[in-house]
Amino acid sequence: MMNPFLAPYKTKFDTIPFSKIKLEHYVPAVHEGIKQASQEINQIVKNIESPSFQNTIEKLDNVGEILDKVTNAFFNLNSAETSPEMQQLAQEISPLLTSYKNDVMMNTELFHRVKSVYNNPPNDLNEEQKTLLKNTYKSFDRNGANLSKTDQDTLRNIDNQLSKLSLTFGEHVLLESNAFQLFLENERDLDGLPEGVKEAAAMAAEQNGEKGKWLITLDYPSYIPFMTYSTVRELREKMYKAFSSKAFSDNEQNNESIIKQIVDLRHKRANLLGFDSHADFVLAERMAESPNKVYSFLNEIQEKALPFAKNEFKTLTDYANKQDGIKELKKWDGGYYAEKLKKETFNIDDELLRPYFQLEKVVQGVFLTAQKLFGLHFHRNTDIDVYHKDVVTYEVTDADGKHIAVFYADFFPRPGKRQGAWMTSFRSQKVVDGIDQRPHVSIVCNFTKPTDTKPSLLTFNEVTTLFHEFGHALHGMLANGQYASLSGTSVYWDFVELPSQLMENWCYEKECLDLFATHYETNEPIPTEYIDRIKSSANFMSGMATIRQISLGKIDMGWHAKEVDASLDVKAYETSQIEGLDFCPSVKEACTSTSFSHIFQGGYSSGYYSYKWAEVLDADAFEAFQENGIFDSETAESFKKNVLSAGGSVHPSILYKRFRGRDAKPDALLKRAGLTG
């Protein structure tokens, strides 16, 4: 049977033919992809013409079409639809790719050509070409091209180990997440849970062969409502300890040793390349520039937020004491009492709002928002092959009907999907032989599933998550560059969250909510008073939420901003990084780091601060829309041109100034979060 990766797809929009791909296709396709890419590299190296931007830098950026095809499919599915067999393949494939990357980056003849162009740049390069030239040279330098042969061999060994360890880390977290199941047999154990949550739990139990019981899992749509509404404190405690001890228990999935190995190897790698720490290495290519600037930024926000957070925690503790005689809040109490206090204070909660947030309508709402802002239209297309029956696909066109992108949406949890929500691409935008290759973009979420009696009804937090990931998707879909490595979301990591976090702002605006927030049964629009309550409650416990983000950023920096003693205790070290920021008593079973996939499996190492960094940008950017109208066409066009379509073609600070006319001011964030005065 022909390997689908090794021939033109011949599908609608050249999309991946998922139904034709078998597990046995991946490894041969990777080998062939590496072989062909290596041949293309060899052609660049053996070119008898003098090195030029066109015959070296541009050629290099387009190397490896088959390898891109197979890796884009494989690693996206390894996150969204994995299996033990696929995870085993990942352990085989990752070292192959790491070895190939090192072969390219340490190819002396290739680097000489790149260096020649870098040292003698043509005078006629445009902004994007200048950026590509600079990035290409830096990529070689940051991956060992200037090292001695001995040090290059050391770097190869480190990279191979890191590629395997990060995969193992993620596998352990997924195994731990899937392994825990809480079956409830007595209806009194469901006290406080909304009917929809009970129904979903009953369906889950039945699907697991336990009809007549209720199943609570660590999947967000099950875990979060349980922790928010369950009146049974001992069960909340049990759930919290299960959730927060993932990969921290004394079993084969424990990630403590893996964390220490990862941070040690990252530190050694950074030292080898001339940097003081992994954070120094990473931040050299970020807006923040250095660990000192990151700490200064986090501390500045912390100083403003901490008094508010302490006051909020006292208010919450007093409330719990008044309600149930609880004098000391525990980790499993915060969400429950915060939700009760929020409802009492603002007369609003998720269950009041859920009926107005039917998933299909929210999706149409985010599409309408994109249409009003950027002229995009989304057309459901069932001819596009998918990797799971839950995935829905759309063709995206502009106002003139021109094809812009393919959009995949994968909304519900399942055992083969990691937790959380993310955006990714199956194909990047670039220009090839004068033809604009349009992107294939996907968002993957874990939202509340439909039940036998109700459609998928989202919490307001899930609505903002959808808008957030869709903001990333817009960044990918509206890409309009020349080169794949600078296209779409290929920007500095602390800039990439701007489009996503900016989009969340529309969820709080009546003009936007009126587009889609109608009752799933009566079709009545969401009452204006509910919208007012949403806005009024937006900053509820914002001080504590801010400190939580600061804490995660400091845990990340603690692991990566200096050398870490290999003999340290992971939990104790983590605790030391957030001293004074954790208000509840410590729980011995709990550890954040062992399941902190963002920094040990994803790309956020030394970068978790970027969520807060981008909040400064998005708050400042949204003020421009508020000043001119949230659907103002000129403001939207400027944001599209200078941010969404520009990708990484120019330094992000320049792009932001082109949109806003100045640097971002942190005042907008503090004002929006209610952390002033």
C-alpha positions in Angstrom: 0.0 0.0 0.0 1.4 3.4 -1.0 2.5 5.7 1.9 0.2 8.7 1.7 3.0 11.1 2.9 5.2 10.2 -0.1 2.9 11.4 -2.8 0.8 14.5 -3.5 -2.3 14.3 -1.3 -4.7 15.1 -4.1 -7.4 16.0 -1.5 -9.6 19.1 -1.0 -7.2 22.0 -0.4 -4.3 19.5 -0.3 -5.4 18.6 3.3 -4.0 15.5 5.1 -5.8 12.3 4.2 -6.1 11.1 7.8 -8.3 8.1 7.0 -5.5 6.7 4.8 -2.7 7.1 7.3 -1.7 4.0 9.3 0.8 3.8 12.2 3.2 1.9 9.9 3.4 4.9 7.5 5.1 7.3 9.9 8.6 6.0 10.5 9.3 5.1 6.8 8.0 8.6 5.8 10.3 10.2 8.4 13.3 8.3 7.0 12.4 9.3 3.4 11.7 12.9 4.5 15.1 13.1 6.1 16.8 11.5 3.1 15.2 14.0 0.7 15.8 17.0 2.9 19.5 15.9 3.3 19.7 15.8 -0.5 18.3 19.3 -0.8 20.8 20.5 1.8 23.6 18.8 -0.2 22.4 20.7 -3.3 22.7 24.0 -1.5 26.2 23.1 -0.2 27.5 21.9 -3.6 26.2 24.9 -5.5 29.3 26.3 -7.3 27.8 29.8 -7.4 28.8 32.2 -4.7 26.5 32.1 -1.6 23.5 34.5 -2.0 20.3 35.1 -0.2 18.3 33.3 -2.9 20.5 30.2 -3.4 21.3 29.7 0.3 18.9 31.4 2.8 15.7 31.1 0.8 16.5 27.6 -0.4 17.2 26.5 3.1 13.9 27.9 4.4 12.0 25.6 1.9 13.9 22.4 2.6 12.0 19.3 3.7 8.5 19.3 2.3 7.9 15.6 3.0 9.4 15.9 6.5 7.2 18.8 7.3 4.1 16.9 6.1 4.7 13.8 8.2 5.9 15.6 11.4 3.0 18.1 11.3 0.6 15.2 11.2 2.4 13.0 13.6 3.1 15.4 16.5 -0.3 17.1 16.3 -2.0 13.7 16.5 0.3 12.6 19.3 -1.2 15.4 21.4 -4.9 15.2 20.2 -5.4 11.5 19.4 -2.6 9.4 20.7 -2.2 5.8 21.8 0.5 3.7 23.5 1.6 2.6 20.0 1.9 6.2 18.8 3.8 7.2 21.9 6.2 4.4 21.3 6.7 5.7 17.7 7.3 9.2 19.2 10.2 7.8 21.2 11.6 6.4 17.9 10.9 9.4 15.7 12.1 12.2 18.0 15.7 11.2 18.1 15.8 10.8 14.3 14.5 14.4 13.9 16.9 15.7 16.6 19.8 14.0 14.9 18.8 15.4 11.5 18.4 18.9 12.9 21.9 18.7 14.4 23.3 17.4 11.2 21.9 20.5 9.4 22.9 23.0 12.1 26.4 21.6 12.4 27.1 21.2 8.7 30.3 23.3 8.4 30.0 23.9 4.6 26.3 24.9 4.9 27.1 27.3 7.8 30.0 28.9 5.8 27.5 29.7 3.1 25.0 31.1 5.6 27.7 33.1 7.4 29.0 34.5 4.1 25.6 36.0 3.3 25.1 37.2 6.8 28.4 39.0 6.8 27.8 40.5 3.4 24.1 41.1 3.2 22.7 42.4 -0.1 21.5 46.0 0.0 18.2 45.3 -1.6 16.7 43.0 1.1 13.2 43.9 2.4 12.3 43.8 6.1 11.1 40.2 6.0 14.2 39.0 4.2 16.5 40.8 6.6 14.7 39.1 9.5 15.0 35.7 7.8 18.7 36.2 7.2 19.3 37.2 10.8 17.2 34.4 12.2 18.8 31.8 10.0 22.3 32.8 11.1 21.2 32.9 14.8 19.5 29.5 14.4 22.9 28.0 13.4 24.7 29.8 16.2 22.2 28.8 18.8 22.3 25.2 17.8 26.1 24.7 17.9 27.5 25.7 14.5 30.3 27.8 16.1 31.2 25.0 18.6 34.2 22.7 18.4 33.6 19.2 17.1 33.8 17.8 20.7 31.3 20.3 22.0 29.0 19.6 19.0 29.0 15.9 19.9 28.1 16.8 23.5 25.3 19.1 22.2 24.0 16.3 20.0 23.8 13.9 23.0 22.0 16.5 25.1 19.4 17.2 22.4 18.8 13.5 22.0 18.2 13.0 25.7 16.0 16.1 25.9 13.8 15.0 23.0 13.1 11.7 24.8 12.7 13.1 28.3 10.1 15.7 27.3 8.0 13.0 25.5 8.2 10.7 28.6 7.2 13.6 30.8 4.0 14.1 28.8 3.2 10.4 28.6 3.4 10.1 32.4 1.0 13.1 32.8 -1.5 11.6 30.4 -1.3 8.2 32.0 -1.9 9.6 35.4 -4.8 11.7 34.2 -6.5 8.8 32.6 -5.8 6.4 35.4 -7.9 8.2 38.1 -11.7 7.5 38.2 -14.0 8.4 41.0 -17.2 6.3 40.8 -20.0 7.5 43.0 -22.8 5.2 44.1 -24.8 7.4 46.5 -26.8 10.3 45.2 -25.9 12.3 48.4 -22.3 12.4 47.1 -23.6 14.5 44.2 -25.0 17.2 46.4 -24.6 20.6 45.0 -23.8 19.4 41.4 -25.9 20.9 38.6 -28.2 18.5 36.8 -26.1 18.7 33.6 -23.0 17.7 35.5 -24.8 14.8 37.1 -26.1 13.6 33.7 -22.6 13.8 32.1 -21.2 11.8 35.1 -23.9 9.1 34.7 -23.2 8.8 31.0 -19.5 8.5 31.6 -20.1 5.8 34.2 -22.3 3.9 31.8 -19.7 4.2 29.0 -17.3 2.6 31.5 -19.6 -0.3 32.2 -20.9 1.0 35.5 -24.5 1.9 34.8 -26.4 3.4 37.8 -23.3 5.1 39.1 -21.7 8.5 38.4 -18.1 8.9 37.2 -15.9 11.9 38.0 -12.6 12.2 36.2 -9.6 14.6 36.0 -10.8 15.9 32.6 -11.5 19.6 33.0 -15.2 19.4 32.1 -15.6 16.9 34.9 -13.1 18.1 37.5 -13.8 21.8 37.4 -17.6 21.7 38.0 -17.1 19.1 40.7 -14.6 21.3 42.6 -16.8 24.3 42.0 -20.2 23.0 43.1 -19.8 19.8 45.2 -20.8 20.4 48.9 -19.0 17.2 49.9 -15.7 18.5 51.2 -14.0 15.2 51.7 -14.7 14.3 48.0 -13.4 17.7 46.9 -10.2 16.9 48.9 -9.9 13.5 47.2 -10.3 15.1 43.7 -7.9 17.9 44.4 -5.2 15.5 45.7 -5.6 13.3 42.7 -5.4 16.2 40.3 -2.5 17.9 41.9 -0.4 14.8 42.5 -0.2 13.8 38.8 3.2 12.3 38.2 4.2 13.0 41.8 3.1 9.7 43.4 5.6 6.9 44.1 5.0 4.9 41.0 6.4 4.4 37.5 4.9 7.7 36.2 6.7 9.9 38.7 8.3 12.9 36.9 10.6 14.2 39.7 13.8 12.6 38.3 12.8 13.5 34.7 12.4 17.2 35.7 15.8 17.3 37.3 17.3 15.6 34.3 15.6 18.1 31.9 16.6 21.2 33.8 20.2 19.9 34.2 20.5 19.2 30.5 19.0 22.5 29.5 21.4 24.3 31.8 24.4 22.4 30.4 23.2 23.1 26.8 22.9 26.8 27.5 26.4 26.9 29.1 27.8 25.1 26.1 26.4 27.8 23.9 27.8 30.6 26.0 24.8 31.5 28.2 24.6 31.6 31.9 21.4 29.7 32.1 18.6 28.2 30.0 16.5 31.3 30.7 19.3 33.5 29.4 19.4 31.4 26.3 15.7 31.5 25.7 15.1 35.1 26.6 17.8 36.3 24.2 15.1 35.7 21.6 12.2 37.2 23.5 10.8 40.7 24.0 11.7 40.4 27.7 15.4 39.9 26.8 16.8 38.6 30.2 15.9 36.8 33.4 16.4 40.0 35.4 13.8 41.8 33.2 11.3 38.9 33.7 11.7 38.9 37.4 11.5 42.7 37.5 8.2 42.5 35.4 6.8 39.7 37.6 7.7 41.5 40.8 6.2 44.8 39.7 2.8 43.1 38.9 3.1 41.1 42.2 3.7 44.3 44.2 0.5 45.8 42.8 -1.6 42.6 43.1 -0.5 41.0 46.4 -2.4 43.4 48.8 -5.6 42.8 46.7 -5.0 39.0 46.8 -4.5 39.0 50.5 -7.6 41.0 51.1 -9.6 38.7 48.8 -8.3 35.6 50.6 -9.3 37.0 53.9 -12.8 37.8 52.5 -13.1 34.3 51.2 -11.9 32.8 54.5 -14.4 34.9 56.5 -17.2 33.9 54.1 -16.4 30.1 54.5 -16.3 30.5 58.3 -19.6 32.3 58.3 -21.2 29.7 55.9 -19.8 26.5 57.3 -17.6 27.2 60.3 -14.4 26.6 58.3 -11.7 28.7 59.9 -8.9 27.6 57.6 -9.3 27.4 53.8 -7.7 24.4 52.2 -6.8 24.1 48.5 -10.0 22.2 47.7 -12.2 24.9 49.2 -11.2 28.0 47.2 -13.2 27.3 44.0 -16.3 26.2 45.9 -16.5 29.2 48.2 -15.4 31.7 45.6 -18.3 30.5 43.3 -20.8 30.8 46.2 -19.6 34.2 47.1 -19.6 35.3 43.5 -23.2 34.2 43.1 -24.2 35.9 46.3 -22.4 39.1 45.4 -23.3 39.4 41.7 -26.2 37.0 41.4 -24.4 35.1 38.7 -22.8 31.7 38.2 -21.9 29.3 35.4 -25.2 27.4 35.7 -27.2 30.6 35.2 -25.2 31.4 32.0 -24.7 27.9 30.5 -28.1 27.8 28.7 -27.0 30.9 26.7 -23.7 29.4 25.6 -24.6 26.4 23.4 -21.3 25.4 21.7 -22.6 25.5 18.1 -23.9 29.0 18.7 -20.7 30.2 20.4 -18.7 28.9 17.4 -21.0 30.8 15.1 -20.5 33.8 17.3 -16.7 33.7 17.1 -17.1 33.3 13.3 -19.3 36.4 13.1 -16.8 38.3 15.3 -14.1 37.4 12.8 -16.4 38.4 9.9 -17.2 41.8 11.4 -13.6 42.5 12.3 -11.6 41.0 9.4 -14.1 40.1 6.7 -13.7 36.3 7.1 -16.4 33.7 6.3 -16.4 30.1 7.6 -18.1 27.4 5.4 -18.6 23.9 6.9 -16.9 21.4 4.6 -17.5 17.7 5.2 -15.3 16.7 2.3 -12.2 17.4 4.3 -10.8 14.3 6.0 -10.5 14.3 9.8 -8.6 12.2 12.4 -11.6 11.8 14.7 -15.3 11.9 14.3 -15.6 14.8 16.7 -13.5 17.1 14.5 -15.4 19.6 12.3 -13.8 21.4 9.4 -14.3 24.7 7.6 -13.1 26.5 4.5 -12.3 30.1 5.4 -12.7 32.8 2.7 -12.4 36.5 2.7 -15.1 39.1 1.8 -14.5 38.5 -1.9 -14.8 34.7 -1.6 -11.0 34.1 -1.9 -9.7 31.0 -0.1 -7.9 32.0 3.0 -7.4 28.8 5.1 -8.7 25.5 6.2 -9.9 25.4 9.9 -10.2 22.3 12.0 -12.0 22.4 15.4 -11.7 19.5 17.9 -13.7 20.3 21.1 -14.3 17.4 23.4 -12.1 15.4 25.8 -11.2 11.7 25.2 -8.5 9.4 26.6 -6.1 10.0 23.7 -6.1 13.7 24.1 -4.0 15.7 26.5 -5.7 18.2 28.8 -6.0 21.9 28.2 -6.6 23.8 24.9 -4.2 24.8 22.2 -3.9 26.0 18.6 -1.7 24.3 16.1 -1.1 24.1 12.3 -1.1 21.2 9.9 0.4 23.4 7.2 2.0 26.8 7.4 1.5 29.7 5.1 4.3 30.6 2.7 4.9 31.6 -0.9 6.2 28.8 -3.1 7.2 29.6 -6.7 5.0 32.7 -6.6 2.0 30.8 -5.3 0.6 31.6 -1.9 0.3 28.3 0.0 -2.6 28.9 2.5 -2.5 27.5 6.0 -4.3 24.6 7.6 -5.0 25.6 11.2 -6.6 23.7 14.1 -7.8 24.4 17.6 -8.0 21.6 20.2 -10.1 22.0 23.4 -11.6 19.9 26.2 -15.1 21.4 26.5 -18.3 20.1 28.2 -19.7 17.3 26.1 -23.4 17.0 25.0 -25.6 14.6 27.1 -28.6 12.6 26.1 -30.9 15.6 27.0 -28.7 18.7 26.4 -26.4 19.9 23.8 -22.9 21.0 24.7 -23.5 24.0 27.0 -20.3 25.9 27.9 -19.3 27.7 31.0 -18.3 31.4 30.5 -14.7 30.3 31.1 -15.0 27.8 28.2 -16.4 30.6 26.0 -13.3 32.8 26.7 -11.1 29.8 26.1 -12.7 29.3 22.7 -12.2 33.0 21.8 -8.6 32.7 23.1 -7.6 29.7 20.9 -9.5 31.3 18.0 -7.3 34.4 18.4 -4.3 32.1 17.9 -6.1 30.5 14.9 -6.6 34.0 13.4 -2.9 34.6 13.7 -2.3 31.5 11.7 -5.1 31.9 9.2 -4.4 35.5 8.3 -0.7 34.9 7.8 0.6 36.8 4.7 4.3 36.4 4.6 6.8 35.0 2.2 8.5 32.4 4.4 7.1 29.6 6.5 9.6 30.1 9.4 8.3 33.7 9.8 4.6 33.0 9.1 1.6 33.2 11.4 2.4 32.3 15.0 6.2 32.1 14.3 6.8 35.1 16.5 8.6 35.8 19.8 6.9 33.6 22.5 6.0 36.6 24.6 4.2 38.2 21.7 2.3 35.1 20.5 -0.3 35.4 23.2 -1.4 38.9 22.2 -3.9 37.9 19.5 -5.4 35.2 21.7 -5.7 37.2 24.8 -7.0 40.2 22.9 -9.9 38.1 21.5 -11.1 37.3 25.0 -12.1 40.9 25.5 -15.0 40.6 23.1 -16.7 38.0 25.4 -17.4 40.8 27.9 -19.1 43.1 25.3 -22.8 43.2 24.8 -22.4 44.0 21.1 -20.5 40.8 20.7 -22.6 38.6 23.1 -25.7 39.6 21.3 -24.4 37.9 18.2 -24.6 34.4 19.7 -25.7 34.2 23.3 -29.3 33.0 23.1 -31.1 30.4 25.3 -30.7 26.9 23.8 -34.3 26.1 24.3 -36.2 29.4 23.9 -33.8 31.2 21.6 -34.2 34.3 23.9 -31.2 36.6 23.9 -29.1 36.7 27.0 -30.6 39.4 29.2 -28.8 42.7 29.4 -28.6 42.4 33.2 -26.7 39.2 32.8 -24.2 40.9 30.6 -23.9 43.7 33.2 -23.3 41.1 35.9 -20.6 39.3 33.7 -18.8 42.6 33.4 -19.2 43.6 37.0 -17.9 40.2 38.2 -15.0 40.1 35.7 -12.5 41.3 38.3 -13.8 39.0 41.1 -10.8 37.5 42.9 -8.5 39.0 40.2 -5.8 39.7 42.7 -5.6 36.0 43.6 -5.8 35.0 40.0 -2.9 37.3 39.2 -0.8 36.0 42.0 -1.5 32.4 40.7 -0.1 33.4 37.3 2.9 35.1 38.9 3.6 32.0 41.0 3.6 29.8 37.9 5.9 32.2 36.2 8.3 32.1 39.1 8.2 28.3 39.3 9.2 28.3 35.6 12.0 30.8 36.1 13.2 29.0 39.3 13.8 25.9 37.3 15.5 27.7 34.4 17.2 30.9 35.5 20.1 29.2 37.3 21.8 25.9 37.8 19.7 23.6 40.0 21.3 21.1 42.4 20.5 17.6 41.2 20.0 16.4 44.8 17.3 18.9 45.7 13.7 17.9 46.6 11.4 18.9 43.8 8.5 19.9 46.0 10.6 21.8 48.5 12.4 23.7 45.7 9.1 24.6 44.0 7.7 25.8 47.3 10.8 28.0 47.9 10.2 29.8 44.6 6.7 31.0 45.6 7.3 31.9 49.2 4.6 34.3 50.4 2.4 33.7 47.4 0.6 30.6 48.4 -2.1 31.4 51.0 -3.5 28.0 51.8 -1.6 25.3 53.8 0.7 23.2 51.7 -0.6 19.7 50.7 2.1 17.1 50.9 0.6 15.1 48.0 0.5 18.1 45.7 3.2 19.3 43.3 2.7 21.6 40.3 6.0 21.0 38.6 5.5 17.2 37.9 2.6 17.9 35.6 3.6 21.4 34.4 3.5 20.3 30.8 3.7 23.9 29.5 7.4 24.1 30.5 8.5 20.5 30.5 6.7 19.2 27.4 5.5 22.3 25.5 7.4 25.3 24.4 7.0 27.6 27.4 10.2 26.9 29.4 11.4 30.3 30.6 8.3 31.7 29.0 5.4 31.2 31.2 5.6 34.8 32.2 4.6 35.6 28.6 0.9 35.1 29.5 1.1 38.1 31.9 3.4 40.0 29.5 0.9 39.6 26.7 -1.9 40.8 29.0 -0.2 44.2 29.2 -0.2 44.2 25.4 -3.8 43.0 25.0 -5.3 45.4 27.6 -3.5 48.3 25.9 -4.5 47.1 22.4 -8.2 46.6 23.3 -8.3 50.2 24.6 -7.8 51.2 20.9 -10.9 49.2 20.0 -12.8 50.7 22.9 -11.8 54.2 21.9 -12.9 53.7 18.3 -15.7 51.0 18.6 -15.1 47.3 19.3 -15.9 46.4 15.6 -14.3 49.5 14.1 -13.0 48.5 10.7 -10.0 50.8 10.6 -8.7 49.6 14.0 -9.3 46.0 13.0 -7.6 46.4 9.6 -4.6 48.0 11.4 -4.3 45.1 13.8 -4.7 42.6 11.0 -2.0 44.3 8.8 0.5 45.1 11.5 0.1 42.1 13.8 -2.0 39.1 12.5 -0.7 39.1 8.9 2.8 40.2 9.7 3.9 37.1 11.7 7.5 37.3 12.7 8.6 39.4 9.7 9.8 42.3 12.0 10.6 42.6 15.7 7.3 42.5 17.7 7.9 45.8 19.4 8.0 47.5 16.0 4.8 45.7 14.9 3.0 46.8 18.0 4.1 50.4 17.6 2.8 50.4 14.0 -0.6 49.3 15.3 -0.8 51.4 18.4 1.5 54.3 17.5 3.5 53.8 20.8 4.7 51.2 23.2 2.1 49.4 25.4 1.4 50.9 28.8 0.9 48.5 31.8 -1.7 51.0 33.3 -4.4 49.5 31.0 -3.9 46.0 32.5 -3.9 47.2 36.1 -7.0 49.3 35.4 -8.9 46.4 33.7 -8.0 44.0 36.5 -9.1 46.4 39.2 -5.6 46.5 40.7 -5.4 50.2 41.0 -6.4 52.5 43.8 
